[in-house]
Amino acid sequence: MKDTLYIAYKYIVFHKLKTSILVACITIILFLPIALNSLLKESEKQFLSRAEATPLLLGAKGSSLDLCMNSLYFDDEIPEFITLKAKEEVDQTGFANAIPLYTRFKARDFPVIGTTLDYFSHRELSLQNGRNFAMLGECVIGSKVAEELGLSVGQHLVTASESFFDLAGVYPLKMKIVGVLTPSYSPDDLGVFVDLKTCWIIQGLGHGHQDVSKLSDPTLVYKQNDSVVSATAKLIQYNEINEDNIESFHFHGSLDAYPITALVIFPESAKSGALLQGRYVADQSGFQLIKPTLVIDGLLQNIFKISKVIDGVIIIVSLATILAMFLIFSLSFRLRAKEVETTFKLGCQKGTMLKFLLAEVVIISGLSIFVCAILYSVFNLYQNDLIRLLYF
């Protein structure tokens, strides 16, 4: 057997091109299904981990998927709005800590997320540079935003208008960057985080302008009496908040009636979460309280059904490759008819050439398995980075 393997080895070394092609084909057949299956499992794990870190979501009744995708991954699909009063109602139960989210606007194609400082602690986000936002018009950007736009602490970022034909006359807001988040390899790396009030100013629900009681231009005054001064549409609103004009920014009406897209809810305990869910089961006020894990898991089950189709395609391709290899070895055996004749003349048995051929198959298969193992080891080291690059 040792001599047979030696002769087969010498033959393989002599025909380097043929051997390389066969090894490459077998390696691909072995590597693709293993790597693809591993990639899909790790993708599912990372995608689901975001939902697992979010116990409950409260939002308006409607598409639970839109609510999850917008609140967890800052997707473009905006759910129906609820009001900030919903946070007060949850807080009054004493069962959970509710963190408001308002994800509607964009800045340079990156989502602007209105929230509170509690969001950073619950998501375990830390600052790489700078500090958290502390006043209106300040923002903290994700690491990917800073990297792609080349921005740093002290620079500015301008929000984008929702429409080129913005009849409401809402100006883009020039926000000051006061902090950059440490990479978390999550959708938070792609976010621009601001205070809720800053989001409402972007929407036009809050604004700042000159003191109308001190206007010298009569064309800016629409109506004036002893207690009220009304300005005309010519009065320009500030599109940047700084120390000089921050006192002029104000809101009309109760802030409890202002919109948010969702509440991220962190129950005090499993029992508290169950009790809170019970309150909203038969709720008729237009709210839905959902478990993101159930929604995202259902989505993933549908998405990853395609893996079965891919597995089927790989099996078919593998069978075709095996048949092609069988054909190659058969043709090789026929082309080596003179070698067969020589072995017979040397006194070898008829099965000797078959042993040589089987030895070649064993050596080539062994080489393929070895190369596949090396490829998978390298792939396993970098698959997390690959998934993060593709998703986040």
TORPA-993645 format. One record per residue: x, y, z of N, C-alpha, C in turn. Coordinates in steps of 0.2 Angstrom, whole numbers, plus 5000, padded with zeros to 4 digits. Example, Ala and Ser with C-alpha at 12.3 -4.5 7.8 and 13.67 -1.06 7.14 Angstrom:
# TORPA-993645
506649725039506249785039506649845039
506449895035506849955036506450005039
END
This chain:
# TORPA-993645
500449945000500050005000500450065000
501050065004501450125004501750134997
501950084994502250094987501750124982
501150094983500550124979500450194980
500450214986500350294987500950334985
501550304985502150334983502150354975
501950294972501850304964501350354963
500750354966500250394965500450464966
500750474972501050544974501450574968
501950534966502350554960502050574954
501450534952501050554947500750624948
500450634954500050694955500550754955
501150744957501650804957501850814950
501850764946502050774939501550814935
500950794937500350834933500050884938
500450944939500250994944499551024942
499551044936498951084933498251044935
498250984932497750934933497550924941
498050914945497950904952497650974955
497951024953497651094956496951104955
496751084948496051094946495651054950
495750994951495350944955495350964962
495950984965495951004972495451064973
495551114969495051174969494351154969
494151114964493451094963493151054970
493551004972493350974978493351024984
493851064985493851114990493251154990
493051184984492451224984491851184986
491751124984491151084985491151074993
491651064996491651055003491551115007
491951175005491951235009491251275008
490951275002490351315002489751305006
489551235007488951225011489151235018
489751225021489951235028489951305029
490351345025490351415026489751455026
489251435021488651465020488251455026
488151385028487751375034488051405040
488651415041488951455047488851525046
488851555040488651625039487951645041
487551595039486851605040486651605047
486951555051486851545058487051605062
487651635060487951685064487551755062
487351755056486951815054486251815058
485951765058485351755062485451775069
486051755072486151765079486351835080
486651875076486851945077486251985076
485851965071485252005069484751995075
484651935078484151925083484451955090
485051965091485351985097485152055099
484952095094484752165095484052165098
483652115095482952105098482952085105
483452035106483452005113483652055118
484052105116484252165121483652215122
483152205118482552245119481952205121
481852205128481252165130480552175127
480352245127479752265125479752325121
479252335116479152395112478452415113
478352485114477652505114477652555108
477052545104476952595099476252595097
476152635091475452635089475252565086
474552555086474352495083474452495075
474652445072474852435065475352385064
475752395060476252345058476752335063
476852275067477352265072478052265069
478052235063478652235059478952305058
478552345056478852415054479052445061
478652435066478852465073479552435075
479652375074480252345076480852365072
480752365066481352385061481452455062
481052505063481152575064481452585071
481252555076481552565083482152525084
482252465081482852435083483452445078
483252455071483752455066483752525062
483252565064483152635062483052635054
482552585052482352575045481952635043
481952645036481652705034480852705034
480552645035479852635036479652665043
479252725043479052755049478352735051
478352705057477652685060477252745062
476652725064476152775066476452805073
476352875074476552905080476152895086
476452895092476152905098476352965101
476052985107476353045110476753025116
477053085119477553075124477153055131
476453065131476053055136476152975138
476252935133476252865134476852845139
477352885138477952865143477652885150
477352935151477152955158476652895161
476252865156475752815158476152755160
476652735157477052675158477452685165
477752745165478152765172477652755178
477052775177476552775183476452705185
476552655181476352595183476952565188
477552595187478052575191478352505189
478152475184478352415182479052415177
479152475174479652475169479952545168
480552545165480852605163480752615156
480352665154480252675147480652735144
480952715138481452765134481052785128
480952845127480652865121481052865115
480852855109481252865103480852895098
481152945094480852975088481352975082
481152925078481652915072481252925066
481352985064480953005058481453045053
481853085055482253125051482953095049
483353125045483953105043484453165042
485053155043485653195042486153165037
486253195031486753165027486553085026
485953065025485752995024485852955030
485952985036486052945042485452955046
485152915050484552925054484652965060
484253015061484253055067483753025072
484053005078483652975083483553025089
482953045090482853085096482653035102
483053045108482952995114483153035120
483252995125483553025131484252995133
484553015138485252985140485152915142
484552895145484552835147484652775142
484552795135484652755130485352725130
485852775131486552755130486752705136
486452715142486652665147486252595146
485652595144485352535143485652495137
485852535132486152495126486952485127
487152505133487852505135488352535130
488152595128488552635123489052685127
489652685125490052735128490352785123
490652835125490952885121491652875120
491852875113492552875111492852945112
492452995110492753065111492153105113
492353165116491853215118491353195124
490753215124490253205129489553195126
489053185131488453175128488053245127
487553245123487153305122486853335128
486953395129486653425135486153485134
486153505128485753565127485453555120
484953595118484653595111485153605106
485053565100485453575095486153535095
486253505100486853465101486753385099
487253355096487153285094487753245095
487653175096488153125097488053085091
488653065088488553025082488952965083
488652915079488952845079489652845076
490052795077490752785075490752785067
490252745064490252745057490052805053
489652845057489452915054490052955054
490452955059491052995060491552975055
491652905054492152875049491952895042
491352885040491152895033491052965031
490853015036490853085034491453125036
491953095039492553125041492353185046
491953165051491753215056492053205063
492053255067492353245074492053295078
492153295085491853335090492053405088
491553455088491653525087491353545080
491353495076491053515069490253505069
490053525063489253525063488953475058
488353465059487953415054487353445053
487053445047486453485045485953425043
485353435046484853385045484553405038
484253355035483953355028483253365028
482953405024482253415023481853355021
481253345023480953285021480653285014
480653345012480353355005480753425002
480853424996481053484992480553534992
479953514993479353564992479053564999
479453595004479253595011478853655012
478153645012477753705012477653735019
477853695024477853715031478453765033
478853765028479453815029479953795035
479953735036480453705041481153705039
481553745042482253745040482653695042
483153665038483653615041484053645047
484153605052484453625058485153605058
485553655059486353645060486453625067
486653565068486853535074487553535076
487753545082488453545084488553475087
489153445084489353375086489753385093
489453355098489853355105490153285107
489953235103490253165105490253115100
490653075100490753015095490752955099
490252905097490252845101490752795099
490952755104491352695103491052645099
491352615094491052565089490752505094
490052495092489752445095489552385091
489652395084489552345079488752335079
488352385079487652375079487352435075
486752445074486452495071486552565074
486752565080486952625084487552665081
487952625077488552655074488352695068
487752695066487452725060487052785062
486952795069486452845071486752915073
486352965072486453035075485953045080
486253045087485753045092485753125095
485053135096484953205099484353195104
484253255108483753255113483053265109
482553235112481853235109481653305107
481853355111481653425109481953445103
482553425102482953445096482553415090
482353355090481953325085481353365084
480953385089480353425088480553495085
481153525086481353585083481453565075
481753515074481853495067481153485063
480653465066480053455063479653525063
479853575067479553635067479053645072
479053595077478553605083478853655088
479453665088479853715092480253755087
480353825089480753865085481053925089
481453955086481754015089481854075084
481754135087481754195082481854255087
481954315083482054375087481454385091
481554425096481054445101480554495097
479954465096479454505092479254575095
479354575102479154645105479654695104
480254675101480854725100480954735092
480454715088480654715081480554795079
481054815075481054885072480754885065
480754825062480454825055479654815055
479254865053478554865054478254805049
478654785044478354735039478354665043
478754655048478854595052478254585057
477854645058477354635063476654635060
476354575061475654565058475154605062
475154595069474654625073474954635080
474754695083475054705090474554745094
474454715100474054755105474454755112
474154775117474554785124474854715126
474554655125474754595127475054545122
474854555116475154505111475454545105
475954515103476254535096476354475092
476054485086476054435081476454455075
476954405073477354415068477154395061
477354415055477154395049477654335047
477554305041477954255039478654275037
478754335036479454365034479954355040
479654345046480154335052480554265051
481154275051481654215049481754185056
481654115056481854075062482554055061
482854045067483554025068483553955066
484153935062484253865060484853835063
485153875068485653845072485553875079
485653825084485553845091486253855094
486353915097486953925101486853965107
487353985111487254015117486854085117
486954115111486654185110485954175109
485654125106484954125104484554065107
484854025111484553965114483953995118
483954045122483354075126482754085122
482854095115482254115111481854055108
482153995109481853935107481353915112
480753905109480153885114479653835110
479253805114478753765111478053785113
477553775109476853795110476453735112
476053735117475653685120476053635124
475653585126475953535131476453485127
477053475130477553425127477253355127
476753345132476553275132476153255126
475953305122475553295116475953285110
476653295111477153295105477253225103
477453215097477453145094478153105096
478053045096478652995096478452935092
478952895090478852835086478752775090
479052775096479052715100479352725107
479152675112479452675118479852605119
480452615120480852555122480752545129
480452485131480352465138480752415141
481052435147481452385151481152375157
480752315158480352295164480852285170
480652295176481052285182481152215183
480652175181480752095182480352065176
480351995176479951965171479251965173
479051965180478451975182478152045180
478552095181478352165180478152175172
478552135168478452135161477852105159
477652045162477052015161476452055163
476452085169475952125171475852185167
476352215164476352275159475952255153
476152195150475852165144475152155145
474952135151474252115152473852185152
474152235154473752305154473652325146
474052305142473952325135473652265130
473452215133473152155129472452175126
472052205131471452225129471352305128
471952335127471952405127471552435121
471152485122470752505116471052575114
471552595117471852665116472252675110
472352625106472752625100473452605101
473652575106474352555107474452475106
475052465105475252385104475852385108
475952335112476552315116476752245114
477352245111477552185107478252165110
478452105109479052075111479452075104
479952115103480352115097480652045095
480852005100481151935098480651895094
479951895096479451855092479451885085
479451945084479351985078479951965073
480551975076481151975072481251895070
481051855075481151785074480751755069
480151785068479651765063479951785056
480251845056480451875050481051835048
481551815052482051775050481951705048
481351675051481151615049480951615041
480651665039480451675032481051695028
481451735030482051755026482551695025
482651655030483151605029482851545027
482251545024482051485021482351475014
482651535012483051535005483651485006
483851475012484451435013484351365011
483751345011483551275009483651275001
483451324998483551324991484251324989
484651364993485351374991485651304992
485451264998485751204999485551154994
484951154991484751114985485251124979
485351194978485751214972486451184973
486751194979487451164981487451094980
486951054982486950984981486950964974
486551004970486550984962487250994959
487551054961488151074958488651024961
488651004967489150954970489050884966
488450864965488350804961488650804954
488550864951488850874944489550874944
489850904949490550914950490850844951
490550804955490750734956490750694950
490250704946490150664940490750684935
490850754935491350774931492050744933
492150744939492750714942492850644940
492250604941492250534939492450524931
492150574927492350574920493050584919
493350634923494050654922494550594923
494350564929494750504931494650444926
494050434923493950384918494350394912
494350464910494750474904495450474905
495650494911496350484913496550414913
496150364915496350294915496350274908
495950294903496050274896496650304893
496750364894497350394891498050364894
497950334900498550294902498550224901
498250204895498250134892498950104892
499450144889500150124889500450104896
500250144901500550134907500250064910
499550054908499249994910499649934907
499749944901500049884897500749874900
501149924902501749924905501749884911
501249904915501249864922501049794921
500649774916500549704915501149674913
501549704908502149674906502649664912
502649704917503049704922502849644927
502249614926502049564930501549584935
501249644935500749674940500049644938
499649634943499049614942498549664939
497949644937497549684933497249744938
497249724944496949784949497449834951
498049824949498649864951498449944949
498249954943498150024940497550044944
497050004946496450034950496650054957
497150014959497450034966497750104965
498150114960498550174959498050234958
497450224954496950274953496650294960
496450244964496150254970496550294975
497250274975497750314979497750384977
497750394970497650464968497050504971
496550474971495850494973495950514981
496250464984496350474992496850534993
497350544989497850594990497550664989
497150664983496850734981496350754986
495950704988495350714993495650744999
496250715001496550735007496850805007
497150815001497350885000496750935000
496250914997495650964997495350975004
495350925008495050925015495550975019
496150965018496651005022496551075020
496551095013496451165011495751195013
495251155013494651175016494651195023
494951155027495051165034495451235035
495951245031496251305032495851365030
495451355025495051415023494451425028
494251375031493651385036493951415042
494551395044494851425050494951505049
495151525043495251595042494551625041
494051595038493351615038493051625044
493151575049492851575056493151635060
493751655058494051715062493751785060
493551785054493351855051492551855049
492251795051491551795049491151855052
491251865059490951915063491051985059
491651995057491752065054491452065048
491352015044491052015037490352025038
490051995043489252005044489152075047
489552105051489452175053489552215047
490052205043490152245037489552245032
489252185032488652175027488052205030
487952195037487252225040487352295043
487852305046487952375050488452425047
END
